[in-house]
Amino acid sequence: MVPLSQARAHALPSQRSRMIHVQGLTKTYRGRAVVDGISFEAGRGEIVGFLGPNGAGKSTTMRILSGFLLPTAGKVEIAGHDVVEQSLAARRHVGYMPEDVPLYPEMRVEEYLRYRAGIKGVARDRLTAQVEATMERCGVAQVRRKLIGTLSKGYRQRIGLADALVHDPSILILDEPTNGLDPNQIRSVREIIRSLAGQHTVLLSTHILAEVEAVCERVIILDGGQIRATGDPATLARRLERGSRVTLEARGATEAVLRKIQGVTKITSDALADDWTRFHLDVQGTEDPRETIFRTASREQWTLRHLSMEPATLEEIFAGLTAPQPQ
């Protein structure tokens, strides 16, 4: 596991101004810390994934960043504004989409978004154009005159995203934005989020591993109210030394010979038809043994028909970081 002393603070990505700054954030309920002294930053235009199991502290952290909860301790700045001492100024920079989007089912889509834009301070001379652009961006313009209560879950999620975007905030905080959607709806919402990169800083909370792999350039992994690791999947894999997995299919190959190859930590195999065998080799760290395997196959006179390597998946990284440790 990555030492918490390394995981609690993360340097801001280079060449990006700081939009979210969290230092030593703690939130306790009845004496129990649900968020326990976490620190992280996010730069302008960056999409950052908040990944963790249910109860990890993701939603609590996002509600504090959005101004809906007060922290017990620590400092949080949004676009340079303290969320406690300069709450209104901080909230003007934030578009927040909670997990369960609170919509007015009796209102029509355009009517609702105009109402929300007005509440959020969009100037009257800009309001019509801003609502129109937001509806187009979020794919709800075609249902602008429909009652929200008659629309599908997918459309309601997109309306919630449009609500978060309608005042053109510099920071978007999205809590489980694809929760309860079918695969096609998930793909649609992900495409919208991906389109925000570079224009808005996005903090995306999810417990779905594929979600952050699909849309996020950096991931922060939480568990038990603490940050266990932060970085892109490749960086996390190197920290964990989980390395990569090599797959080869060969005739005549033996595990005994493959185990001698540097970096190989584990081998599994499956017998295939016509005396072929498929081997899966777990490789430590950044070692790439494919050239060595090819030379070995030539020397041992194996017949080799497939050789490939894949990096550790985010799922494997997450399991390694959050699995219970032996006592």
C-alpha positions as CSV (number, residue, x, y, z in Angstrom):
1,M,0.0,0.0,0.0
2,V,1.2,3.5,-0.8
3,P,2.3,5.2,2.5
4,L,-0.3,7.8,3.6
5,S,2.5,10.3,4.1
6,Q,3.0,10.2,0.3
7,A,-0.7,9.9,-0.6
8,R,-2.1,12.8,1.5
9,A,-0.6,15.6,-0.5
10,H,-0.4,15.9,-4.3
11,A,1.6,18.4,-6.3
12,L,-0.5,20.5,-8.7
13,P,0.0,19.4,-12.4
14,S,2.5,21.7,-14.1
15,Q,1.4,24.7,-16.1
16,R,-2.1,24.9,-14.6
17,S,-3.3,27.4,-12.2
18,R,-4.8,26.0,-9.0
19,M,-8.6,25.9,-8.9
20,I,-9.3,23.6,-6.0
21,H,-7.0,23.5,-3.0
22,V,-7.8,21.2,-0.1
23,Q,-5.5,21.0,2.9
24,G,-6.0,18.8,6.0
25,L,-9.8,18.5,5.4
26,T,-11.6,16.6,8.2
27,K,-15.3,16.1,8.8
28,T,-16.5,14.2,11.8
29,Y,-20.0,12.9,12.8
30,R,-20.6,11.9,16.4
31,G,-16.8,11.7,17.0
32,R,-16.1,9.6,13.9
33,A,-14.0,11.0,11.1
34,V,-15.7,10.3,7.7
35,V,-13.1,12.5,6.0
36,D,-9.8,12.3,7.8
37,G,-7.2,15.0,7.0
38,I,-7.1,14.7,3.3
39,S,-5.2,17.1,1.0
40,F,-5.3,17.5,-2.8
41,E,-5.4,20.0,-5.6
42,A,-6.9,20.3,-9.1
43,G,-5.7,22.6,-11.9
44,R,-7.6,24.6,-14.4
45,G,-9.2,22.5,-17.1
46,E,-8.4,19.2,-15.4
47,I,-10.8,16.3,-15.0
48,V,-10.1,14.5,-11.8
49,G,-11.8,11.3,-10.7
50,F,-12.7,10.7,-7.0
51,L,-12.7,6.9,-6.8
52,G,-13.7,4.8,-3.8
53,P,-16.2,2.4,-2.4
54,N,-19.5,3.5,-0.8
55,G,-18.8,5.2,2.5
56,A,-15.3,6.3,1.5
57,G,-16.0,10.0,2.1
58,K,-16.4,11.1,-1.5
59,S,-19.8,12.7,-1.3
60,T,-19.0,14.4,2.0
61,T,-15.9,15.9,0.5
62,M,-17.8,17.2,-2.5
63,R,-20.6,18.7,-0.4
64,I,-18.0,20.6,1.6
65,L,-16.3,21.8,-1.6
66,S,-19.8,22.9,-2.9
67,G,-20.6,24.9,0.2
68,F,-23.4,22.6,1.4
69,L,-21.5,21.3,4.5
70,L,-19.0,23.0,6.8
71,P,-15.7,21.2,7.5
72,T,-14.8,20.2,11.0
73,A,-11.1,21.1,10.4
74,G,-8.8,22.0,7.5
75,K,-8.8,24.5,4.7
76,V,-10.7,24.4,1.3
77,E,-10.3,27.1,-1.4
78,I,-12.3,27.3,-4.6
79,A,-10.7,29.5,-7.2
80,G,-8.8,31.2,-4.4
81,H,-11.8,31.7,-2.2
82,D,-12.2,30.1,1.2
83,V,-15.4,28.0,1.3
84,V,-16.1,29.1,4.9
85,E,-15.0,32.7,5.1
86,Q,-15.9,33.6,1.5
87,S,-18.7,31.1,0.9
88,L,-20.7,33.1,-1.7
89,A,-17.7,34.1,-3.8
90,A,-16.6,30.4,-3.8
91,R,-20.0,29.1,-4.7
92,R,-20.2,31.4,-7.7
93,H,-17.4,29.4,-9.3
94,V,-19.0,26.0,-8.7
95,G,-21.6,24.0,-10.6
96,Y,-22.7,21.1,-8.4
97,M,-24.6,18.0,-9.5
98,P,-25.5,15.8,-6.5
99,E,-26.0,12.0,-6.8
100,D,-29.8,12.4,-6.6
101,V,-30.5,15.4,-8.8
102,P,-33.3,17.5,-7.3
103,L,-35.5,18.6,-10.2
104,Y,-39.0,20.2,-10.4
105,P,-41.0,17.5,-12.3
106,E,-43.9,19.9,-13.0
107,M,-41.7,22.4,-14.9
108,R,-40.7,22.2,-18.6
109,V,-37.0,21.8,-19.3
110,E,-36.3,25.2,-20.8
111,E,-38.4,26.9,-18.2
112,Y,-36.5,25.1,-15.4
113,L,-33.1,26.0,-16.8
114,R,-34.1,29.7,-17.3
115,Y,-35.3,29.7,-13.7
116,R,-32.0,28.2,-12.4
117,A,-29.9,30.5,-14.5
118,G,-31.7,33.5,-13.0
119,I,-31.1,32.2,-9.5
120,K,-27.4,31.7,-10.3
121,G,-27.0,35.3,-11.4
122,V,-26.8,35.0,-15.2
123,A,-27.4,38.5,-16.6
124,R,-30.8,39.0,-18.4
125,D,-29.1,40.0,-21.6
126,R,-27.1,36.8,-21.6
127,L,-29.7,34.4,-20.1
128,T,-31.5,33.2,-23.3
129,A,-28.2,32.6,-25.2
130,Q,-26.7,30.9,-22.2
131,V,-29.6,28.5,-21.6
132,E,-29.8,27.7,-25.4
133,A,-26.1,26.9,-25.5
134,T,-26.3,24.8,-22.4
135,M,-29.3,22.8,-23.7
136,E,-27.4,22.1,-26.9
137,R,-24.3,21.1,-25.1
138,C,-26.1,18.7,-22.8
139,G,-28.3,17.2,-25.5
140,V,-31.7,18.3,-24.1
141,A,-32.7,21.0,-26.6
142,Q,-35.0,18.5,-28.4
143,V,-37.0,18.1,-25.2
144,R,-37.0,21.7,-24.1
145,R,-40.9,21.9,-24.0
146,K,-41.5,18.6,-22.2
147,L,-42.3,18.3,-18.6
148,I,-39.3,17.1,-16.6
149,G,-41.4,14.5,-14.8
150,T,-42.3,12.7,-18.1
151,L,-38.6,12.3,-19.1
152,S,-36.4,9.2,-18.8
153,K,-33.7,8.9,-16.1
154,G,-31.0,9.6,-18.8
155,Y,-32.6,12.9,-19.8
156,R,-33.1,13.9,-16.1
157,Q,-29.4,13.3,-15.5
158,R,-28.5,15.4,-18.5
159,I,-30.8,18.2,-17.2
160,G,-29.0,18.0,-13.8
161,L,-25.7,18.4,-15.7
162,A,-27.2,21.3,-17.6
163,D,-28.3,22.9,-14.3
164,A,-24.7,22.6,-13.0
165,L,-23.4,24.2,-16.2
166,V,-25.9,26.9,-17.0
167,H,-24.1,29.7,-15.3
168,D,-20.8,28.7,-17.0
169,P,-18.9,27.9,-13.7
170,S,-15.1,27.4,-13.8
171,I,-15.5,24.3,-11.6
172,L,-17.9,21.4,-11.9
173,I,-18.4,19.0,-9.0
174,L,-20.3,15.9,-10.2
175,D,-21.4,13.2,-7.7
176,E,-22.0,9.8,-9.4
177,P,-23.3,11.5,-12.6
178,T,-24.1,8.2,-14.4
179,N,-25.8,6.5,-11.4
180,G,-28.8,4.4,-12.5
181,L,-28.3,4.9,-16.2
182,D,-28.3,2.2,-18.9
183,P,-25.1,1.6,-21.0
184,N,-26.2,4.0,-23.8
185,Q,-27.1,6.7,-21.4
186,I,-23.8,6.3,-19.6
187,R,-21.9,6.7,-22.8
188,S,-23.8,9.9,-23.7
189,V,-23.1,11.5,-20.3
190,R,-19.4,10.5,-20.4
191,E,-19.1,12.1,-23.8
192,I,-20.5,15.4,-22.4
193,I,-18.1,15.3,-19.5
194,R,-15.1,14.5,-21.7
195,S,-16.0,17.6,-23.8
196,L,-15.6,19.8,-20.7
197,A,-11.8,19.1,-20.5
198,G,-9.7,22.2,-20.8
199,Q,-12.6,24.6,-20.3
200,H,-13.8,23.6,-16.8
201,T,-12.1,22.0,-13.8
202,V,-14.1,18.8,-13.1
203,L,-14.1,16.8,-10.0
204,L,-16.0,13.5,-10.7
205,S,-17.0,11.2,-7.9
206,T,-17.7,7.5,-8.7
207,H,-17.3,4.0,-7.4
208,I,-17.3,2.7,-11.0
209,L,-13.8,1.9,-12.1
210,A,-14.6,2.2,-15.8
211,E,-15.9,5.7,-15.2
212,V,-12.6,7.3,-14.3
213,E,-10.7,5.3,-16.9
214,A,-13.1,6.7,-19.6
215,V,-13.1,10.4,-18.7
216,C,-10.4,11.3,-16.2
217,E,-6.8,12.1,-16.7
218,R,-6.0,11.8,-13.0
219,V,-7.6,9.7,-10.2
220,I,-7.7,10.2,-6.4
221,I,-8.5,6.9,-4.6
222,L,-10.2,7.2,-1.2
223,D,-11.0,4.5,1.3
224,G,-12.0,4.9,4.9
225,G,-12.0,8.7,4.7
226,Q,-8.3,8.9,3.6
227,I,-6.5,9.3,0.3
228,R,-4.7,6.1,-0.5
229,A,-3.1,7.2,-3.7
230,T,-3.3,9.8,-6.5
231,G,-2.1,9.9,-10.0
232,D,-2.8,8.4,-13.4
233,P,-3.3,4.6,-13.6
234,A,0.2,4.0,-15.0
235,T,1.8,6.0,-12.2
236,L,-0.2,4.2,-9.5
237,A,0.7,0.8,-11.1
238,R,4.4,1.8,-10.8
239,R,4.0,2.8,-7.2
240,L,2.3,-0.5,-6.4
241,E,4.8,-2.4,-8.4
242,R,1.9,-4.4,-9.8
243,G,3.5,-3.9,-13.2
244,S,1.9,-5.5,-16.3
245,R,0.6,-8.8,-17.6
246,V,2.1,-10.6,-20.5
247,T,0.1,-13.2,-22.5
248,L,1.8,-15.7,-24.8
249,E,0.5,-18.7,-26.7
250,A,3.2,-21.3,-27.5
251,R,3.9,-25.0,-28.2
252,G,6.6,-26.6,-26.2
253,A,6.9,-23.8,-23.6
254,T,7.2,-24.7,-19.9
255,E,6.5,-22.7,-16.8
256,A,9.9,-23.8,-15.3
257,V,11.7,-21.9,-18.1
258,L,9.4,-18.9,-18.0
259,R,9.9,-18.4,-14.3
260,K,13.6,-17.8,-14.8
261,I,12.8,-14.6,-16.8
262,Q,13.6,-11.4,-14.9
263,G,10.6,-9.6,-13.5
264,V,8.1,-12.5,-13.7
265,T,6.4,-12.9,-10.3
266,K,3.4,-15.2,-11.2
267,I,2.4,-17.6,-14.0
268,T,-0.9,-19.1,-14.8
269,S,-1.6,-21.3,-17.9
270,D,-4.5,-22.8,-19.9
271,A,-4.2,-25.8,-22.2
272,L,-5.5,-25.1,-25.7
273,A,-6.3,-27.3,-28.6
274,D,-3.5,-29.0,-30.7
275,D,-0.9,-28.9,-27.9
276,W,-0.9,-25.1,-27.7
277,T,-0.8,-23.5,-24.2
278,R,-1.7,-19.9,-23.2
279,F,0.4,-18.4,-20.4
280,H,-0.3,-15.3,-18.4
281,L,2.8,-13.8,-16.7
282,D,2.5,-11.1,-14.0
283,V,5.5,-8.8,-14.4
284,Q,6.9,-6.6,-11.6
285,G,7.4,-2.9,-11.9
286,T,8.3,-1.5,-15.3
287,E,10.0,-4.6,-16.7
288,D,9.1,-5.5,-20.3
289,P,10.2,-9.1,-20.8
290,R,8.8,-9.6,-24.3
291,E,12.1,-9.4,-26.0
292,T,13.6,-11.9,-23.6
293,I,10.6,-14.2,-24.0
294,F,11.1,-14.1,-27.8
295,R,14.8,-14.9,-27.5
296,T,14.0,-17.7,-25.1
297,A,11.4,-19.2,-27.4
298,S,13.9,-19.2,-30.3
299,R,16.6,-20.8,-28.1
300,E,14.3,-23.4,-26.7
301,Q,12.7,-24.0,-30.1
302,W,9.2,-23.2,-29.0
303,T,6.6,-22.4,-31.6
304,L,5.2,-18.9,-30.6
305,R,2.0,-17.5,-32.2
306,H,1.0,-14.8,-29.8
307,L,2.9,-12.4,-27.5
308,S,1.3,-9.2,-25.9
309,M,1.5,-7.1,-22.8
310,E,-1.1,-5.0,-21.0
311,P,-0.5,-2.6,-18.1
312,A,-2.2,-3.1,-14.7
313,T,-5.8,-2.1,-14.8
314,L,-7.3,0.5,-12.5
315,E,-9.4,-2.3,-10.9
316,E,-6.2,-4.2,-10.0
317,I,-4.7,-1.0,-8.5
318,F,-7.9,-0.2,-6.6
319,A,-8.0,-3.8,-5.2
320,G,-4.4,-3.6,-4.1
321,L,-4.9,-0.3,-2.3
322,T,-8.2,-1.0,-0.5
323,A,-8.0,-4.7,0.3
324,P,-7.9,-5.4,4.0
325,Q,-4.4,-5.8,5.3
326,P,-3.4,-8.9,7.2
327,Q,-3.2,-8.5,11.0
